[in-house]
Amino acid sequence: MSNGRFDSDWSSISKQLPKIEIRGFRFILIALVVIGGLVGSVYTIQPEELGVVLRFGAFHPDRVVGPGLHLKIPFGVDQLIRVPVQRQLKEEFGFESRGLTADRRTRYAAVPEESNMLTGDLSTAEVEWVVQYRIADPELYLFRVRNVEETLRDLSEAVMREAVGDRTVNEVITIGRTEIENLVHQKLQELLALYETGLVVDQVVLQDVNPPDRVKPAFNEVNQAQQELEQKISVAEKKKNEVIPRSLGEAQQMIQEAEGYGLDRVNRAEGDAARFRALYEEYRKAPEVTRTRLYLETMAEILPKVGKKLILDEELKGVLPLLNLDGVQRPGGEK
């Protein structure tokens, strides 16, 4: 009796339910599938990217596409991976960026387990550096090495510790920074190529290299002394560059004056010798006349220079009262 009542109730309820058209449901389902397929099949690659399309999870070089609008098979058949090959990426070591401060400056935090290093002279230094790199080969980057960024960090830290450990703390902090950057760049690139990571290192920059806090005052004093030494060397070089050219110029001037003086003396001597030879030739032709002429010319040149002279007869006596030998002024203006 109860079963007959239940059947009658269900038949009455079923008559009140709205009937759904099967054809309309199929149309809606097909429309949703088409729209989903269109949305999932169209994609855009940005100018700095390459798109790697995996079909059923498999890679093929022909499915690496460049920037622009492209199509792929939807519903999980094709899977798109974007690789920023033109973007310069970086990894920070010994410190990490912690956002911006209120005045829009980057806030940094130290990572001591990466920055503390042992140098070749058994001292310690805090080394912070940055590795800037690019993705050169998407296939190697995606499929040859697991956790490429972690591998890059491990290799970079190992190479940097090796370079720092081969040098003294003074070299690491002062004069050896550029050499360390170049060496780490070269060795890190070799290791990345050996591991087939698909990465290319653009630059390795030593961001900051400092001694530990406990020995900073001593290092500051050493740096100050080094700066004073370089300043004194610079002053000495400047003085040398001033004195040496001036001395060379004065020496050259003296040499030229001596050469001029020697040339003048030679010319005068040759002129006097030529004049003497000419006189000698004339003397040979007329000795008396030439002797008298030379005597007169010589006396004419000498006598004007000797001043007043008194020529007295040897037999003359009593001339002293007539001569003013003591230079006393006499009355009348005579001496």
PyMOL commands that set and color helices and strands:
alter all, ss='L'
color gray80, all
select helices_A, chain A and resi 2-16+22-41+61-63+112-115+138-143+148-165+169-173+177-194+213-285+287-305+320-322
alter helices_A, ss='H'
color red, helices_A
select strands_A, chain A and resi 42-45+50-55+64-65+68-71+78-83+89-93+95-100+106-110+116-118+124-135+199-210
alter strands_A, ss='S'
color yellow, strands_A
deselect
rebuild
show_as cartoon
